[in-house]
Amino acid sequence: MNYHIKSNKGYRLSGGFGYTKKKSEAGIFTSEELLNHNLDGCTLLQVEPHGYGKFSIKQIQPTAQGKT
């Protein structure tokens, strides 16, 4: 799965190049890449392939820590 990372600074850009307010410019991160990022206070937006070069966005709802 692929994700955008959104925080109060905006959407994270790929390669550690800062943030943008435009979702269309946001970096796309794999599940494996997310392990290398501090995600405290961030929202993950799932990016699903949709057609040729197009993506649809689905917000991932956070779950309570420690609850099963």
C-alpha positions as CSV (number, residue, x, y, z in Angstrom):
1,M,0.0,0.0,0.0
2,N,1.0,3.6,-0.6
3,Y,0.3,6.7,1.5
4,H,0.5,10.5,1.7
5,I,1.7,11.8,5.1
6,K,-0.2,14.8,6.3
7,S,0.6,17.0,9.4
8,N,-0.1,20.5,10.6
9,K,2.8,21.6,8.4
10,G,1.2,20.2,5.3
11,Y,1.8,17.1,3.2
12,R,5.4,15.6,3.3
13,L,7.4,15.7,0.1
14,S,9.4,12.7,-1.1
15,G,13.0,12.5,-0.3
16,G,12.9,14.6,2.9
17,F,12.5,17.9,1.0
18,G,10.0,19.5,3.3
19,Y,6.2,20.0,3.1
20,T,3.6,21.3,0.6
21,K,0.0,22.5,1.1
22,K,-1.0,20.9,-2.2
23,K,-2.1,17.3,-2.1
24,S,-1.2,17.0,-5.8
25,E,2.5,17.6,-4.9
26,A,2.6,15.3,-1.9
27,G,5.1,12.5,-1.7
28,I,3.9,8.9,-2.0
29,F,5.3,6.6,0.6
30,T,5.2,2.8,0.8
31,S,4.3,0.9,4.0
32,E,8.0,0.0,4.4
33,E,9.1,3.6,4.0
34,L,6.7,4.7,6.8
35,L,8.9,2.8,9.3
36,N,11.6,5.4,8.7
37,H,9.4,8.4,9.6
38,N,8.2,10.0,12.8
39,L,4.5,9.8,12.4
40,D,3.4,11.4,15.7
41,G,0.5,13.7,15.1
42,C,0.3,12.7,11.4
43,T,-2.6,11.5,9.3
44,L,-1.9,8.8,6.7
45,L,-4.0,9.0,3.5
46,Q,-4.0,5.8,1.5
47,V,-3.2,6.2,-2.1
48,E,-4.7,3.5,-4.3
49,P,-3.9,3.1,-8.0
50,H,-6.9,4.0,-10.1
51,G,-6.5,3.8,-13.8
52,Y,-3.4,4.9,-15.7
53,G,-1.3,7.2,-13.6
54,K,-4.3,8.3,-11.5
55,F,-4.8,7.7,-7.8
56,S,-7.7,7.9,-5.4
57,I,-7.3,8.9,-1.8
58,K,-8.9,7.2,1.2
59,Q,-8.2,8.5,4.7
60,I,-7.0,5.8,7.2
61,Q,-8.7,6.1,10.6
62,P,-6.3,5.8,13.5
63,T,-6.8,3.0,16.0
64,A,-6.4,3.3,19.8
65,Q,-2.9,2.2,20.9
66,G,-2.9,-1.0,22.9
67,K,-6.5,-2.0,22.1
68,T,-7.3,-5.2,20.2
